[in-house]
């Protein structure tokens, strides 16, 4: 689950809706990704009731997923 937190000054964040759009999934599906600990998707932060995802953490997660799929192939 996303945590109520303050963003770090060095981090860049995007709204969870933008992250869902980036992956081509619905907001509901993306919400399930956030709850699925086995998936390991970076947890967002909550600011004023909205979830934001650290872009650098999302990009790192994507690299790991590509590496996993390369090893499995």
C-alpha positions in Angstrom: 0.0 0.0 0.0 1.2 3.5 -0.6 2.5 5.3 2.4 1.6 8.8 3.7 4.9 10.5 3.3 6.7 13.5 2.1 8.5 13.3 -1.2 12.3 13.7 -1.2 13.6 16.8 -2.9 15.7 14.7 -5.4 12.9 12.4 -6.5 10.6 13.0 -9.4 7.0 11.7 -9.0 4.1 11.1 -11.3 0.5 10.5 -10.4 -0.6 6.9 -10.2 -3.0 7.5 -13.1 0.0 8.5 -15.3 1.9 5.3 -14.3 -1.2 3.2 -15.1 -1.4 4.9 -18.5 2.4 4.3 -19.0 1.8 0.6 -18.7 -1.5 0.6 -20.6 -3.5 -0.8 -17.6 -6.6 0.5 -15.8 -6.3 2.3 -12.5 -8.0 -0.7 -10.9 -5.3 -3.1 -12.2 -2.6 -0.7 -11.2 -4.1 -0.6 -7.7 -3.9 -4.4 -7.5 -0.2 -4.2 -8.5 0.5 -1.8 -5.6 -1.2 -4.3 -3.2 0.6 -7.4 -4.6 3.8 -7.7 -2.5 5.1 -10.5 -4.7 5.1 -8.3 -7.7 7.5 -5.9 -5.9 6.2 -2.7 -7.6 7.6 0.4 -5.9 5.1 1.8 -3.4 3.9 5.2 -4.0 3.4 8.0 -1.5 0.1 9.7 -0.7 -0.1 13.5 -1.0 -3.5 15.2 -0.3 -5.2 11.8 -0.9 -3.6 11.1 -4.3 -1.0 8.4 -4.9 2.3 9.4 -6.6 5.0 7.0 -7.9 8.7 7.8 -7.8 9.7 7.7 -11.5 13.2 6.5 -10.9 11.9 3.6 -8.8 9.4 2.7 -11.5 12.1 2.8 -14.2 14.3 0.5 -12.1 11.4 -1.9 -11.6 10.9 -2.0 -15.3 14.6 -2.9 -15.9 14.3 -5.8 -13.4 11.2 -7.1 -15.2 13.0 -7.0 -18.5 15.9 -8.9 -17.0 13.6 -11.5 -15.5 11.9 -12.1 -18.8 15.3 -12.4 -20.6 16.4 -15.0 -18.1 13.2 -16.9 -18.4 13.3 -17.0 -22.2 
